[in-house]
Amino acid sequence: MLAELWAVLFGLKMCWDLGERRVSLESDAEEVVALLTTDSQPSHPDEDVIQEIKGMIGRSWEVEVEVQVRWILRDANKAADYVAKQAFDVWPGIHYFHSTFGDLGAILAQDKGNVGLSSGVG
């Protein structure tokens, strides 16, 4: 779960730094979404990261509902899962992809068709 939290934090920071202000944060990690959409528990071992994410979410984003956080079904998140699994084959660090690779193009097309597969939470 800590890896998911760090991915959320770095993703939000990257969007902010690049000037992107219209953001929809989706995750198939239900526990992460719950942590980000409910009151914090100071005893949580990852509380520092959670608070930093909530601080990022609280910034002045250019959307009416600010940053939307919602849980989605894993079937609607195959592209993120595919890219995460590729991390084992590259050098550590943050990587920017300017084009698709491997099966990613086909998976993105499938994910786009599954946009409605959300839980309704968030």
A tleap script that builds the chain and sets N, CA, C and O, in Angstrom:
source leaprc.protein.ff14SB
mol = sequence {
  NMET LEU ALA GLU LEU TRP ALA VAL LEU PHE
  GLY LEU LYS MET CYS TRP ASP LEU GLY GLU
  ARG ARG VAL SER LEU GLU SER ASP ALA GLU
  GLU VAL VAL ALA LEU LEU THR THR ASP SER
  GLN PRO SER HIE PRO ASP GLU ASP VAL ILE
  GLN GLU ILE LYS GLY MET ILE GLY ARG SER
  TRP GLU VAL GLU VAL GLU VAL GLN VAL ARG
  TRP ILE LEU ARG ASP ALA ASN LYS ALA ALA
  ASP TYR VAL ALA LYS GLN ALA PHE ASP VAL
  TRP PRO GLY ILE HIE TYR PHE HIE SER THR
  PHE GLY ASP LEU GLY ALA ILE LEU ALA GLN
  ASP LYS GLY ASN VAL GLY LEU SER SER GLY
  VAL CGLY
}
set mol.1.N position { 0.815 -1.186 0.000 }
set mol.1.CA position { 0.000 0.000 0.000 }
set mol.1.C position { 0.869 1.264 0.000 }
set mol.1.O position { 0.487 2.276 -0.588 }
set mol.2.N position { 2.013 1.211 0.645 }
set mol.2.CA position { 2.877 2.388 0.681 }
set mol.2.C position { 3.314 2.777 -0.728 }
set mol.2.O position { 3.424 3.963 -1.042 }
set mol.3.N position { 3.563 1.780 -1.576 }
set mol.3.CA position { 3.946 2.077 -2.960 }
set mol.3.C position { 2.819 2.815 -3.683 }
set mol.3.O position { 3.078 3.739 -4.454 }
set mol.4.N position { 1.578 2.414 -3.439 }
set mol.4.CA position { 0.426 3.099 -4.048 }
set mol.4.C position { 0.350 4.547 -3.573 }
set mol.4.O position { 0.104 5.454 -4.368 }
set mol.5.N position { 0.562 4.758 -2.273 }
set mol.5.CA position { 0.521 6.119 -1.732 }
set mol.5.C position { 1.608 6.993 -2.352 }
set mol.5.O position { 1.351 8.135 -2.733 }
set mol.6.N position { 2.823 6.451 -2.452 }
set mol.6.CA position { 3.904 7.227 -3.067 }
set mol.6.C position { 3.602 7.517 -4.533 }
set mol.6.O position { 3.918 8.600 -5.027 }
set mol.7.N position { 2.995 6.562 -5.231 }
set mol.7.CA position { 2.636 6.789 -6.635 }
set mol.7.C position { 1.632 7.927 -6.751 }
set mol.7.O position { 1.738 8.763 -7.648 }
set mol.8.N position { 0.663 7.960 -5.853 }
set mol.8.CA position { -0.323 9.047 -5.844 }
set mol.8.C position { 0.366 10.378 -5.584 }
set mol.8.O position { 0.111 11.358 -6.284 }
set mol.9.N position { 1.237 10.418 -4.580 }
set mol.9.CA position { 1.929 11.658 -4.233 }
set mol.9.C position { 2.789 12.161 -5.388 }
set mol.9.O position { 2.718 13.336 -5.747 }
set mol.10.N position { 3.592 11.289 -5.964 }
set mol.10.CA position { 4.452 11.710 -7.073 }
set mol.10.C position { 3.628 12.103 -8.292 }
set mol.10.O position { 3.986 13.041 -9.004 }
set mol.11.N position { 2.529 11.394 -8.540 }
set mol.11.CA position { 1.670 11.748 -9.667 }
set mol.11.C position { 1.066 13.131 -9.501 }
set mol.11.O position { 1.051 13.922 -10.444 }
set mol.12.N position { 0.568 13.426 -8.310 }
set mol.12.CA position { -0.001 14.753 -8.052 }
set mol.12.C position { 1.064 15.841 -8.151 }
set mol.12.O position { 0.820 16.901 -8.728 }
set mol.13.N position { 2.251 15.578 -7.586 }
set mol.13.CA position { 3.333 16.564 -7.666 }
set mol.13.C position { 3.742 16.809 -9.111 }
set mol.13.O position { 3.977 17.948 -9.513 }
set mol.14.N position { 3.826 15.733 -9.892 }
set mol.14.CA position { 4.210 15.873 -11.291 }
set mol.14.C position { 3.164 16.699 -12.042 }
set mol.14.O position { 3.520 17.585 -12.820 }
set mol.15.N position { 1.890 16.420 -11.819 }
set mol.15.CA position { 0.828 17.196 -12.472 }
set mol.15.C position { 0.943 18.669 -12.097 }
set mol.15.O position { 0.848 19.543 -12.959 }
set mol.16.N position { 1.147 18.942 -10.816 }
set mol.16.CA position { 1.245 20.330 -10.347 }
set mol.16.C position { 2.444 21.033 -10.990 }
set mol.16.O position { 2.329 22.152 -11.489 }
set mol.17.N position { 3.589 20.358 -10.968 }
set mol.17.CA position { 4.814 20.950 -11.510 }
set mol.17.C position { 4.730 21.192 -13.011 }
set mol.17.O position { 5.351 22.120 -13.529 }
set mol.18.N position { 3.967 20.364 -13.705 }
set mol.18.CA position { 3.802 20.525 -15.155 }
set mol.18.C position { 2.694 21.509 -15.503 }
set mol.18.O position { 2.441 21.773 -16.679 }
set mol.19.N position { 2.028 22.056 -14.475 }
set mol.19.CA position { 0.966 23.031 -14.712 }
set mol.19.C position { -0.382 22.413 -15.012 }
set mol.19.O position { -1.313 23.120 -15.397 }
set mol.20.N position { -0.502 21.120 -14.844 }
set mol.20.CA position { -1.783 20.444 -15.065 }
set mol.20.C position { -2.655 20.676 -13.836 }
set mol.20.O position { -2.250 20.362 -12.717 }
set mol.21.N position { -3.850 21.223 -14.040 }
set mol.21.CA position { -4.712 21.521 -12.897 }
set mol.21.C position { -6.044 20.774 -12.953 }
set mol.21.O position { -6.815 20.819 -11.995 }
set mol.22.N position { -6.316 20.106 -14.035 }
set mol.22.CA position { -7.542 19.295 -14.127 }
set mol.22.C position { -7.141 17.841 -13.902 }
set mol.22.O position { -6.592 17.190 -14.792 }
set mol.23.N position { -7.420 17.346 -12.709 }
set mol.23.CA position { -6.926 16.031 -12.320 }
set mol.23.C position { -8.057 15.177 -11.765 }
set mol.23.O position { -8.868 15.638 -10.962 }
set mol.24.N position { -8.096 13.955 -12.195 }
set mol.24.CA position { -8.997 12.968 -11.612 }
set mol.24.C position { -8.115 11.835 -11.120 }
set mol.24.O position { -7.471 11.160 -11.923 }
set mol.25.N position { -8.078 11.620 -9.833 }
set mol.25.CA position { -7.241 10.595 -9.224 }
set mol.25.C position { -8.071 9.337 -9.046 }
set mol.25.O position { -9.039 9.319 -8.287 }
set mol.26.N position { -7.686 8.296 -9.747 }
set mol.26.CA position { -8.395 7.028 -9.654 }
set mol.26.C position { -7.422 5.958 -9.196 }
set mol.26.O position { -6.256 5.959 -9.592 }
set mol.27.N position { -7.896 5.055 -8.371 }
set mol.27.CA position { -7.056 3.967 -7.891 }
set mol.27.C position { -7.899 2.717 -7.711 }
set mol.27.O position { -9.060 2.785 -7.308 }
set mol.28.N position { -7.295 1.570 -8.017 }
set mol.28.CA position { -7.996 0.319 -7.745 }
set mol.28.C position { -7.611 -0.217 -6.358 }
set mol.28.O position { -7.992 -1.325 -5.982 }
set mol.29.N position { -6.851 0.587 -5.608 }
set mol.29.CA position { -6.487 0.235 -4.230 }
set mol.29.C position { -7.516 0.868 -3.293 }
set mol.29.O position { -7.386 2.025 -2.894 }
set mol.30.N position { -8.527 0.097 -2.958 }
set mol.30.CA position { -9.659 0.606 -2.173 }
set mol.30.C position { -9.214 1.199 -0.835 }
set mol.30.O position { -9.775 2.199 -0.388 }
set mol.31.N position { -8.213 0.592 -0.193 }
set mol.31.CA position { -7.752 1.101 1.095 }
set mol.31.C position { -7.096 2.476 0.950 }
set mol.31.O position { -7.253 3.331 1.821 }
set mol.32.N position { -6.366 2.694 -0.140 }
set mol.32.CA position { -5.747 3.995 -0.385 }
set mol.32.C position { -6.824 5.065 -0.556 }
set mol.32.O position { -6.726 6.145 0.027 }
set mol.33.N position { -7.840 4.771 -1.345 }
set mol.33.CA position { -8.933 5.724 -1.543 }
set mol.33.C position { -9.613 6.028 -0.217 }
set mol.33.O position { -9.935 7.183 0.065 }
set mol.34.N position { -9.832 5.010 0.593 }
set mol.34.CA position { -10.464 5.222 1.899 }
set mol.34.C position { -9.596 6.124 2.779 }
set mol.34.O position { -10.119 7.000 3.467 }
set mol.35.N position { -8.297 5.922 2.763 }
set mol.35.CA position { -7.396 6.753 3.568 }
set mol.35.C position { -7.408 8.208 3.119 }
set mol.35.O position { -7.262 9.119 3.935 }
set mol.36.N position { -7.584 8.421 1.817 }
set mol.36.CA position { -7.535 9.780 1.280 }
set mol.36.C position { -8.873 10.498 1.346 }
set mol.36.O position { -8.925 11.717 1.187 }
set mol.37.N position { -9.943 9.772 1.577 }
set mol.37.CA position { -11.273 10.395 1.567 }
set mol.37.C position { -11.940 10.391 2.939 }
set mol.37.O position { -13.101 10.781 3.064 }
set mol.38.N position { -11.224 9.956 3.959 }
set mol.38.CA position { -11.765 9.957 5.311 }
set mol.38.C position { -10.803 10.698 6.238 }
set mol.38.O position { -9.686 11.042 5.848 }
set mol.39.N position { -11.252 10.938 7.467 }
set mol.39.CA position { -10.381 11.578 8.452 }
set mol.39.C position { -9.180 10.689 8.743 }
set mol.39.O position { -9.286 9.464 8.784 }
set mol.40.N position { -8.054 11.326 8.940 }
set mol.40.CA position { -6.810 10.599 9.179 }
set mol.40.C position { -6.759 9.990 10.568 }
set mol.40.O position { -7.433 10.433 11.498 }
set mol.41.N position { -5.938 8.962 10.672 }
set mol.41.CA position { -5.668 8.327 11.955 }
set mol.41.C position { -4.187 8.568 12.254 }
set mol.41.O position { -3.327 7.975 11.603 }
set mol.42.N position { -3.878 9.426 13.229 }
set mol.42.CA position { -2.477 9.756 13.515 }
set mol.42.C position { -1.594 8.549 13.776 }
set mol.42.O position { -0.375 8.630 13.626 }
set mol.43.N position { -2.189 7.436 14.163 }
set mol.43.CA position { -1.397 6.241 14.461 }
set mol.43.C position { -1.064 5.423 13.215 }
set mol.43.O position { -0.331 4.438 13.302 }
set mol.44.N position { -1.594 5.819 12.058 }
set mol.44.CA position { -1.331 5.049 10.840 }
set mol.44.C position { 0.151 5.150 10.497 }
set mol.44.O position { 0.719 6.242 10.540 }
set mol.45.N position { 0.788 4.025 10.155 }
set mol.45.CA position { 2.230 4.050 9.894 }
set mol.45.C position { 2.638 4.927 8.701 }
set mol.45.O position { 3.788 5.360 8.621 }
set mol.46.N position { 1.726 5.186 7.794 }
set mol.46.CA position { 2.029 6.000 6.610 }
set mol.46.C position { 1.395 7.386 6.687 }
set mol.46.O position { 1.177 8.028 5.659 }
set mol.47.N position { 1.103 7.845 7.891 }
set mol.47.CA position { 0.376 9.103 8.081 }
set mol.47.C position { 1.087 10.301 7.452 }
set mol.47.O position { 0.421 11.199 6.936 }
set mol.48.N position { 2.412 10.338 7.480 }
set mol.48.CA position { 3.132 11.472 6.890 }
set mol.48.C position { 2.866 11.587 5.391 }
set mol.48.O position { 2.624 12.680 4.880 }
set mol.49.N position { 2.912 10.468 4.701 }
set mol.49.CA position { 2.656 10.467 3.251 }
set mol.49.C position { 1.196 10.821 2.987 }
set mol.49.O position { 0.898 11.592 2.075 }
set mol.50.N position { 0.286 10.260 3.781 }
set mol.50.CA position { -1.148 10.534 3.618 }
set mol.50.C position { -1.411 12.028 3.781 }
set mol.50.O position { -2.151 12.614 2.992 }
set mol.51.N position { -0.817 12.643 4.789 }
set mol.51.CA position { -1.024 14.078 5.009 }
set mol.51.C position { -0.431 14.911 3.877 }
set mol.51.O position { -1.004 15.932 3.497 }
set mol.52.N position { 0.705 14.490 3.338 }
set mol.52.CA position { 1.293 15.231 2.219 }
set mol.52.C position { 0.390 15.139 0.985 }
set mol.52.O position { 0.229 16.118 0.257 }
set mol.53.N position { -0.191 13.970 0.753 }
set mol.53.CA position { -1.131 13.808 -0.365 }
set mol.53.C position { -2.346 14.700 -0.150 }
set mol.53.O position { -2.778 15.394 -1.070 }
set mol.54.N position { -2.898 14.686 1.057 }
set mol.54.CA position { -4.075 15.511 1.335 }
set mol.54.C position { -3.746 16.990 1.169 }
set mol.54.O position { -4.599 17.769 0.745 }
set mol.55.N position { -2.527 17.381 1.496 }
set mol.55.CA position { -2.103 18.752 1.250 }
set mol.55.C position { -2.072 19.074 -0.227 }
set mol.55.O position { -2.470 20.163 -0.640 }
set mol.56.N position { -1.598 18.123 -1.028 }
set mol.56.CA position { -1.592 18.318 -2.484 }
set mol.56.C position { -3.025 18.413 -3.009 }
set mol.56.O position { -3.327 19.262 -3.847 }
set mol.57.N position { -3.899 17.547 -2.517 }
set mol.57.CA position { -5.295 17.550 -2.962 }
set mol.57.C position { -5.959 18.877 -2.619 }
set mol.57.O position { -6.830 19.344 -3.352 }
set mol.58.N position { -5.554 19.484 -1.516 }
set mol.58.CA position { -6.151 20.739 -1.073 }
set mol.58.C position { -5.668 21.972 -1.822 }
set mol.58.O position { -6.141 23.075 -1.547 }
set mol.59.N position { -4.746 21.819 -2.751 }
set mol.59.CA position { -4.251 22.978 -3.504 }
set mol.59.C position { -5.321 23.510 -4.451 }
set mol.59.O position { -6.383 22.908 -4.606 }
set mol.60.N position { -5.030 24.631 -5.074 }
set mol.60.CA position { -5.988 25.298 -5.978 }
set mol.60.C position { -5.961 24.677 -7.372 }
set mol.60.O position { -5.337 25.205 -8.293 }
set mol.61.N position { -6.632 23.572 -7.503 }
set mol.61.CA position { -6.759 22.923 -8.800 }
set mol.61.C position { -7.889 23.590 -9.556 }
set mol.61.O position { -8.782 24.164 -8.932 }
set mol.62.N position { -7.881 23.536 -10.875 }
set mol.62.CA position { -8.882 24.226 -11.693 }
set mol.62.C position { -10.090 23.340 -12.005 }
set mol.62.O position { -10.491 23.219 -13.163 }
set mol.63.N position { -10.646 22.743 -11.009 }
set mol.63.CA position { -11.862 21.957 -11.190 }
set mol.63.C position { -12.806 22.290 -10.047 }
set mol.63.O position { -12.366 22.625 -8.947 }
set mol.64.N position { -14.096 22.197 -10.305 }
set mol.64.CA position { -15.077 22.578 -9.304 }
set mol.64.C position { -15.005 21.720 -8.050 }
set mol.64.O position { -15.205 22.219 -6.943 }
set mol.65.N position { -14.727 20.455 -8.213 }
set mol.65.CA position { -14.735 19.548 -7.083 }
set mol.65.C position { -13.315 19.323 -6.564 }
set mol.65.O position { -13.063 18.378 -5.817 }
set mol.66.N position { -12.407 20.183 -6.958 }
set mol.66.CA position { -10.986 20.014 -6.631 }
set mol.66.C position { -10.509 18.695 -7.235 }
set mol.66.O position { -10.997 18.295 -8.292 }
set mol.67.N position { -9.572 18.018 -6.590 }
set mol.67.CA position { -9.113 16.729 -7.096 }
set mol.67.C position { -10.136 15.680 -6.682 }
set mol.67.O position { -10.461 15.540 -5.504 }
set mol.68.N position { -10.626 14.961 -7.652 }
set mol.68.CA position { -11.587 13.901 -7.357 }
set mol.68.C position { -10.817 12.623 -7.069 }
set mol.68.O position { -9.931 12.238 -7.832 }
set mol.69.N position { -11.153 11.974 -5.980 }
set mol.69.CA position { -10.521 10.712 -5.633 }
set mol.69.C position { -11.604 9.656 -5.650 }
set mol.69.O position { -12.607 9.777 -4.947 }
set mol.70.N position { -11.406 8.618 -6.450 }
set mol.70.CA position { -12.412 7.557 -6.465 }
set mol.70.C position { -11.759 6.218 -6.725 }
set mol.70.O position { -10.727 6.117 -7.388 }
set mol.71.N position { -12.390 5.201 -6.183 }
set mol.71.CA position { -11.939 3.833 -6.378 }
set mol.71.C position { -12.562 3.309 -7.655 }
set mol.71.O position { -13.743 3.532 -7.919 }
set mol.72.N position { -11.767 2.616 -8.441 }
set mol.72.CA position { -12.275 1.989 -9.657 }
set mol.72.C position { -11.960 0.504 -9.629 }
set mol.72.O position { -11.046 0.063 -8.933 }
set mol.73.N position { -12.715 -0.247 -10.384 }
set mol.73.CA position { -12.468 -1.680 -10.464 }
set mol.73.C position { -11.134 -1.940 -11.158 }
set mol.73.O position { -10.738 -1.185 -12.046 }
set mol.74.N position { -10.453 -2.988 -10.762 }
set mol.74.CA position { -9.161 -3.325 -11.348 }
set mol.74.C position { -9.276 -3.504 -12.865 }
set mol.74.O position { -8.334 -3.190 -13.592 }
set mol.75.N position { -10.408 -4.001 -13.345 }
set mol.75.CA position { -10.589 -4.196 -14.793 }
set mol.75.C position { -10.549 -2.879 -15.555 }
set mol.75.O position { -10.257 -2.872 -16.751 }
set mol.76.N position { -10.834 -1.779 -14.896 }
set mol.76.CA position { -10.804 -0.476 -15.560 }
set mol.76.C position { -9.456 0.214 -15.379 }
set mol.76.O position { -9.294 1.373 -15.760 }
set mol.77.N position { -8.500 -0.487 -14.804 }
set mol.77.CA position { -7.210 0.122 -14.487 }
set mol.77.C position { -6.046 -0.740 -14.973 }
set mol.77.O position { -4.965 -0.720 -14.384 }
set mol.78.N position { -6.267 -1.484 -16.031 }
set mol.78.CA position { -5.252 -2.410 -16.522 }
set mol.78.C position { -4.002 -1.711 -17.031 }
set mol.78.O position { -2.904 -2.255 -16.919 }
set mol.79.N position { -4.149 -0.518 -17.589 }
set mol.79.CA position { -2.982 0.199 -18.121 }
set mol.79.C position { -2.024 0.561 -16.990 }
set mol.79.O position { -0.816 0.366 -17.121 }
set mol.80.N position { -2.540 1.078 -15.893 }
set mol.80.CA position { -1.682 1.433 -14.756 }
set mol.80.C position { -1.008 0.183 -14.195 }
set mol.80.O position { 0.167 0.220 -13.828 }
set mol.81.N position { -1.734 -0.902 -14.130 }
set mol.81.CA position { -1.181 -2.154 -13.642 }
set mol.81.C position { -0.064 -2.649 -14.561 }
set mol.81.O position { 0.972 -3.118 -14.089 }
set mol.82.N position { -0.277 -2.543 -15.873 }
set mol.82.CA position { 0.720 -2.970 -16.853 }
set mol.82.C position { 2.001 -2.147 -16.723 }
set mol.82.O position { 3.102 -2.698 -16.702 }
set mol.83.N position { 1.849 -0.826 -16.637 }
set mol.83.CA position { 3.026 0.046 -16.520 }
set mol.83.C position { 3.755 -0.227 -15.209 }
set mol.83.O position { 4.985 -0.269 -15.187 }
set mol.84.N position { 3.018 -0.414 -14.116 }
set mol.84.CA position { 3.652 -0.691 -12.823 }
set mol.84.C position { 4.469 -1.976 -12.883 }
set mol.84.O position { 5.555 -2.046 -12.308 }
set mol.85.N position { 3.963 -2.976 -13.564 }
set mol.85.CA position { 4.692 -4.242 -13.663 }
set mol.85.C position { 5.958 -4.092 -14.500 }
set mol.85.O position { 6.911 -4.847 -14.309 }
set mol.86.N position { 5.987 -3.133 -15.422 }
set mol.86.CA position { 7.175 -2.897 -16.242 }
set mol.86.C position { 8.300 -2.275 -15.424 }
set mol.86.O position { 9.449 -2.268 -15.865 }
set mol.87.N position { 7.991 -1.757 -14.246 }
set mol.87.CA position { 8.986 -1.097 -13.395 }
set mol.87.C position { 10.120 -2.042 -13.010 }
set mol.87.O position { 11.225 -1.597 -12.701 }
set mol.88.N position { 9.851 -3.323 -13.029 }
set mol.88.CA position { 10.893 -4.280 -12.672 }
set mol.88.C position { 11.972 -4.381 -13.744 }
set mol.88.O position { 13.050 -4.918 -13.487 }
set mol.89.N position { 11.693 -3.870 -14.945 }
set mol.89.CA position { 12.627 -3.982 -16.063 }
set mol.89.C position { 13.354 -2.683 -16.384 }
set mol.89.O position { 14.071 -2.626 -17.383 }
set mol.90.N position { 13.198 -1.639 -15.575 }
set mol.90.CA position { 13.842 -0.355 -15.851 }
set mol.90.C position { 14.620 0.103 -14.615 }
set mol.90.O position { 14.458 -0.440 -13.522 }
set mol.91.N position { 15.455 1.100 -14.815 }
set mol.91.CA position { 16.214 1.667 -13.709 }
set mol.91.C position { 15.251 2.319 -12.717 }
set mol.91.O position { 14.192 2.809 -13.111 }
set mol.92.N position { 15.610 2.326 -11.446 }
set mol.92.CA position { 14.764 2.991 -10.444 }
set mol.92.C position { 14.626 4.486 -10.740 }
set mol.92.O position { 15.500 5.089 -11.363 }
set mol.93.N position { 13.543 5.061 -10.295 }
set mol.93.CA position { 13.303 6.485 -10.475 }
set mol.93.C position { 11.994 6.731 -11.185 }
set mol.93.O position { 11.237 5.800 -11.458 }
set mol.94.N position { 11.732 7.987 -11.484 }
set mol.94.CA position { 10.506 8.358 -12.188 }
set mol.94.C position { 10.793 8.378 -13.680 }
set mol.94.O position { 11.801 8.933 -14.119 }
set mol.95.N position { 9.918 7.782 -14.446 }
set mol.95.CA position { 10.084 7.693 -15.900 }
set mol.95.C position { 8.889 8.333 -16.582 }
set mol.95.O position { 7.745 8.131 -16.174 }
set mol.96.N position { 9.159 9.097 -17.613 }
set mol.96.CA position { 8.118 9.726 -18.416 }
set mol.96.C position { 8.050 8.987 -19.747 }
set mol.96.O position { 9.073 8.793 -20.404 }
set mol.97.N position { 6.865 8.579 -20.141 }
set mol.97.CA position { 6.686 7.875 -21.404 }
set mol.97.C position { 5.980 8.807 -22.373 }
set mol.97.O position { 4.906 9.332 -22.076 }
set mol.98.N position { 6.584 9.007 -23.523 }
set mol.98.CA position { 6.011 9.893 -24.529 }
set mol.98.C position { 5.249 9.125 -25.596 }
set mol.98.O position { 4.616 9.723 -26.467 }
set mol.99.N position { 5.308 7.815 -25.530 }
set mol.99.CA position { 4.547 6.983 -26.450 }
set mol.99.C position { 4.308 5.633 -25.762 }
set mol.99.O position { 4.930 5.312 -24.750 }
set mol.100.N position { 3.403 4.868 -26.335 }
set mol.100.CA position { 3.092 3.570 -25.743 }
set mol.100.C position { 4.181 2.565 -26.100 }
set mol.100.O position { 4.978 2.796 -27.009 }
set mol.101.N position { 4.206 1.475 -25.395 }
set mol.101.CA position { 5.181 0.422 -25.622 }
set mol.101.C position { 4.519 -0.923 -25.344 }
set mol.101.O position { 3.543 -1.010 -24.598 }
set mol.102.N position { 5.060 -1.950 -25.947 }
set mol.102.CA position { 4.524 -3.289 -25.729 }
set mol.102.C position { 3.035 -3.343 -26.020 }
set mol.102.O position { 2.582 -2.877 -27.066 }
set mol.103.N position { 2.285 -3.904 -25.107 }
set mol.103.CA position { 0.834 -4.052 -25.258 }
set mol.103.C position { 0.061 -2.852 -24.701 }
set mol.103.O position { -1.168 -2.890 -24.639 }
set mol.104.N position { 0.760 -1.796 -24.298 }
set mol.104.CA position { 0.105 -0.679 -23.621 }
set mol.104.C position { -0.964 0.003 -24.472 }
set mol.104.O position { -2.011 0.377 -23.944 }
set mol.105.N position { -0.730 0.175 -25.768 }
set mol.105.CA position { -1.714 0.834 -26.633 }
set mol.105.C position { -3.053 0.113 -26.621 }
set mol.105.O position { -4.103 0.740 -26.479 }
set mol.106.N position { -3.013 -1.200 -26.769 }
set mol.106.CA position { -4.244 -1.995 -26.767 }
set mol.106.C position { -4.919 -1.957 -25.394 }
set mol.106.O position { -6.145 -1.907 -25.297 }
set mol.107.N position { -4.111 -1.982 -24.344 }
set mol.107.CA position { -4.661 -1.950 -22.987 }
set mol.107.C position { -5.304 -0.593 -22.716 }
set mol.107.O position { -6.372 -0.530 -22.105 }
set mol.108.N position { -4.668 0.498 -23.161 }
set mol.108.CA position { -5.260 1.831 -22.988 }
set mol.108.C position { -6.599 1.932 -23.703 }
set mol.108.O position { -7.549 2.502 -23.166 }
set mol.109.N position { -6.678 1.389 -24.896 }
set mol.109.CA position { -7.943 1.412 -25.632 }
set mol.109.C position { -9.016 0.650 -24.871 }
set mol.109.O position { -10.169 1.076 -24.815 }
set mol.110.N position { -8.633 -0.479 -24.284 }
set mol.110.CA position { -9.590 -1.260 -23.494 }
set mol.110.C position { -9.988 -0.493 -22.236 }
set mol.110.O position { -11.169 -0.450 -21.891 }
set mol.111.N position { -9.016 0.115 -21.542 }
set mol.111.CA position { -9.326 0.912 -20.345 }
set mol.111.C position { -10.273 2.049 -20.685 }
set mol.111.O position { -11.199 2.332 -19.926 }
set mol.112.N position { -10.051 2.702 -21.813 }
set mol.112.CA position { -10.909 3.817 -22.215 }
set mol.112.C position { -12.354 3.351 -22.370 }
set mol.112.O position { -13.285 4.091 -22.051 }
set mol.113.N position { -12.538 2.142 -22.851 }
set mol.113.CA position { -13.873 1.596 -22.998 }
set mol.113.C position { -14.512 1.206 -21.686 }
set mol.113.O position { -15.727 1.020 -21.614 }
set mol.114.N position { -13.695 1.078 -20.633 }
set mol.114.CA position { -14.203 0.671 -19.315 }
set mol.114.C position { -14.334 1.835 -18.351 }
set mol.114.O position { -14.389 1.621 -17.140 }
set mol.115.N position { -14.386 3.048 -18.848 }
set mol.115.CA position { -14.411 4.233 -17.990 }
set mol.115.C position { -15.536 4.178 -16.970 }
set mol.115.O position { -15.375 4.675 -15.856 }
set mol.116.N position { -16.637 3.602 -17.312 }
set mol.116.CA position { -17.780 3.562 -16.394 }
set mol.116.C position { -17.679 2.551 -15.291 }
set mol.116.O position { -18.583 2.460 -14.460 }
set mol.117.N position { -16.603 1.780 -15.250 }
set mol.117.CA position { -16.484 0.737 -14.238 }
set mol.117.C position { -15.942 1.301 -12.938 }
set mol.117.O position { -14.799 1.033 -12.567 }
set mol.118.N position { -16.751 2.074 -12.253 }
set mol.118.CA position { -16.331 2.616 -10.960 }
set mol.118.C position { -17.264 2.086 -9.888 }
set mol.118.O position { -18.330 1.537 -10.168 }
set mol.119.N position { -16.835 2.266 -8.676 }
set mol.119.CA position { -17.607 1.752 -7.555 }
set mol.119.C position { -18.683 2.726 -7.100 }
set mol.119.O position { -19.594 2.353 -6.361 }
set mol.120.N position { -18.575 3.980 -7.545 }
set mol.120.CA position { -19.478 4.990 -7.054 }
set mol.120.C position { -19.008 5.605 -5.749 }
set mol.120.O position { -19.689 6.474 -5.203 }
set mol.121.N position { -17.859 5.176 -5.232 }
set mol.121.CA position { -17.288 5.719 -3.997 }
set mol.121.C position { -16.482 6.939 -4.345 }
set mol.121.O position { -15.848 6.965 -5.399 }
set mol.122.N position { -16.479 7.959 -3.498 }
set mol.122.CA position { -15.579 9.090 -3.710 }
set mol.122.C position { -16.286 10.266 -4.076 }
set mol.122.O position { -15.673 11.312 -4.292 }
savepdb mol mol.pdb
quit
